Amino acid sequence: MPRPAFRFRSRASDDLQITGDRIFLRLPRLADFGEWSTLRTRSRAFLEPWEPRWPDDDLTRSAFQYRIRRYEADHGSGLATPLFIFLKGSNQLVGGLTIGNIRRGAAETCTLGYWMGEAHAGRGLMHDALRSIIPHVFERMRLHRIEAACIPDNERSMHLLEKVGFRREGYLNGYLKINGAWRDHLLYALIAEDWRDRHAKPTKATG
C-alpha cells in the first residue's frame, strides 16, 4: 500500500536551532539519513524495549524520506516539532526529541518524547536537551503544559524528568503499545508557572 503524500510545508525555516551547553537541536533533514540509520541500527537492542515496534523497513532510505515528509507535515500544521540532537563542535547526531500532540485553545499543551543512542546514554546529554527545550516550549511556543509518559520500570527516564522539574501525576493503564505489547505508563507533567518559579532569580534584600 503506497504511503500518503503530504502537501504541508514547514512553517519554520530549516535554520531553527535550539542550543544547550553541549548539544544543539534542529529540525531533521533528508541529509541526516546515513548518520540516523547507523545510530539507530547500533542502538536497536537498547531502544526497542521503550519504543513502538519498528516496521520491517524502518531503517531504509525510503522510510526515512516518508518520515521527513511526515515531520514537515506535522510541523507545518502546528501539530508537532520534531528535532534531532547533535553534539556541539563535532555535529554528531546522538538522539532525537519531539514536541508532539500540540493542542491550542483551552489546553495549550504538548507531549514530550525522546530517545538517545546507546553510545551516548548516561552522559547527561538528554538532560541538557530537556533543559534547552523547556524554555522554547514555554517562552517561544507559549504553551502552558508539557506532558511526558514513561514505562514504570524505566528508572532512568523517571529520574531525568524529575530532575528537570516534572511532577508525577498519575498512572495510565495500557497507555501505549510498546514493542508489540500494551504497557502501563506513569504520567509526568510540568506547567509554565512551576518552571518559572523554579528558575526565578532570588531578589536581593535592600535596606
C-alpha positions in Angstrom: 0.0 0.0 0.0 1.6 3.3 -1.0 2.3 5.9 1.7 0.1 9.0 1.5 1.5 12.2 0.0 1.9 15.3 2.2 1.3 18.8 0.9 2.2 20.8 4.0 5.4 22.9 4.2 7.2 23.6 7.4 6.1 26.9 8.9 9.6 27.4 10.4 12.7 27.7 8.4 15.3 24.9 8.3 17.6 27.0 10.4 15.5 26.6 13.6 18.1 25.7 16.2 17.9 25.4 20.0 21.3 25.4 21.8 22.3 23.8 25.1 25.6 23.6 26.9 26.9 20.6 25.0 24.3 20.0 22.4 22.1 21.7 19.9 18.7 20.6 18.4 17.4 21.3 14.9 14.8 20.0 12.5 15.6 16.7 10.8 16.8 16.8 7.1 17.0 14.2 4.4 20.8 14.5 4.5 20.7 13.1 8.1 19.7 9.6 6.8 23.1 7.9 6.9 24.0 9.0 10.4 20.5 8.4 11.7 20.3 4.9 10.3 23.7 4.0 11.6 22.9 5.3 15.1 19.5 3.6 15.2 20.9 0.3 13.9 23.7 0.2 16.5 21.2 1.2 19.3 18.4 -1.1 18.3 18.5 -3.6 21.2 18.9 -0.6 23.6 15.9 1.3 22.2 13.4 -1.4 21.2 12.1 -2.1 24.8 10.9 1.5 25.1 9.5 2.3 21.7 6.7 1.1 19.4 7.6 -1.9 17.3 9.8 -0.9 14.4 8.4 -1.6 11.0 10.4 -4.0 8.8 11.5 -1.2 6.5 12.1 1.3 9.3 15.8 1.9 8.6 15.5 2.1 4.8 16.1 5.4 2.9 12.5 5.3 1.5 11.0 5.0 5.0 13.2 7.9 6.2 12.1 10.0 3.3 8.5 9.3 4.3 9.4 10.2 7.9 10.8 13.5 6.9 7.7 14.3 4.9 5.6 13.4 7.9 7.8 15.6 10.1 7.3 18.5 7.7 3.6 18.0 7.6 3.2 17.8 11.4 5.4 20.8 12.0 3.9 22.8 9.2 0.4 22.2 10.6 1.4 23.1 14.1 0.9 19.5 15.4 4.5 18.7 16.4 8.1 19.9 16.4 10.4 17.0 15.7 14.1 17.6 16.4 17.4 15.8 16.2 20.1 16.2 18.9 23.7 16.9 17.9 26.9 17.4 19.8 28.4 20.8 19.6 31.7 21.0 17.7 31.5 17.6 16.0 27.9 18.0 14.8 27.5 14.3 15.6 23.9 13.0 15.8 23.2 11.5 19.2 19.4 11.3 19.6 16.0 12.8 19.0 13.3 14.7 20.7 9.7 15.5 19.7 7.4 18.1 21.0 4.2 16.3 19.9 0.4 16.3 20.2 0.4 20.1 20.4 -3.1 21.4 21.4 -4.0 25.1 21.4 -7.1 26.9 22.7 -8.1 26.0 26.3 -5.4 23.4 26.6 -2.1 25.0 25.3 -0.3 21.7 26.0 2.0 19.2 24.3 3.7 15.9 24.9 7.4 15.2 25.0 9.1 12.1 23.6 12.8 11.5 23.3 15.5 8.8 22.5 19.2 8.7 22.8 21.7 6.5 21.0 23.2 3.8 23.2 26.8 5.0 22.9 25.7 8.5 24.2 23.4 7.5 27.0 24.3 8.2 30.6 26.4 11.3 29.7 23.8 13.9 30.7 23.1 14.9 27.1 19.4 14.4 27.3 19.3 16.4 30.5 21.0 19.2 28.5 18.4 18.8 25.7 15.4 18.9 28.0 16.8 22.0 29.9 17.2 23.6 26.5 13.8 22.7 25.0 11.6 23.6 28.0 12.2 27.4 27.7 11.5 27.1 24.0 8.1 25.5 24.7 7.1 27.9 27.4 8.5 31.2 26.1 8.6 30.9 22.3 5.8 28.5 21.6 3.8 29.9 24.6 2.4 26.6 25.7 1.3 26.2 29.3 1.8 22.5 30.0 4.2 19.7 28.9 3.3 16.1 29.5 5.6 13.1 29.3 4.9 9.4 30.0 7.3 6.6 30.7 7.1 2.9 31.5 7.3 2.3 35.3 10.5 0.3 35.1 12.3 2.9 33.0 14.0 4.4 36.1 16.5 6.4 34.0 13.7 8.3 32.3 11.8 8.9 35.5 14.8 10.3 37.2 15.5 12.5 34.2 12.0 14.0 34.2 12.1 14.6 37.9 15.5 16.2 37.7 14.3 18.9 35.3 11.1 19.7 37.3 8.4 17.3 36.1 5.9 16.0 38.7 4.4 12.6 38.6 0.6 13.0 38.2 -0.9 9.6 37.6 -0.8 6.0 36.3 -2.0 5.2 32.8 -3.2 1.7 32.3 -2.4 0.1 28.9 -1.5 3.6 27.6 0.8 2.8 24.6 1.7 -0.2 22.6 5.4 -0.6 23.1 7.5 -3.2 21.3 4.3 -5.1 20.4 2.6 -5.1 23.9 0.3 -2.6 25.6 2.2 -1.1 28.5 1.2 0.9 31.5 2.9 4.3 31.9 3.5 6.9 34.5 2.2 10.4 33.6 4.5 13.3 34.3 3.8 17.0 33.7 5.4 20.4 34.0 3.5 23.7 33.8 4.8 27.1 33.0 4.2 28.6 36.4 6.2 25.8 38.2 9.0 26.1 35.7 9.2 29.9 36.1 9.1 29.6 39.9 11.9 27.0 39.8 14.1 29.3 37.7 13.2 32.7 39.2 16.2 34.7 40.3 16.1 35.5 44.1 15.6 39.2 44.8 18.3 40.9 46.7 17.4 42.4 50.1 17.7 46.1 50.4 17.9 48.4 53.3 
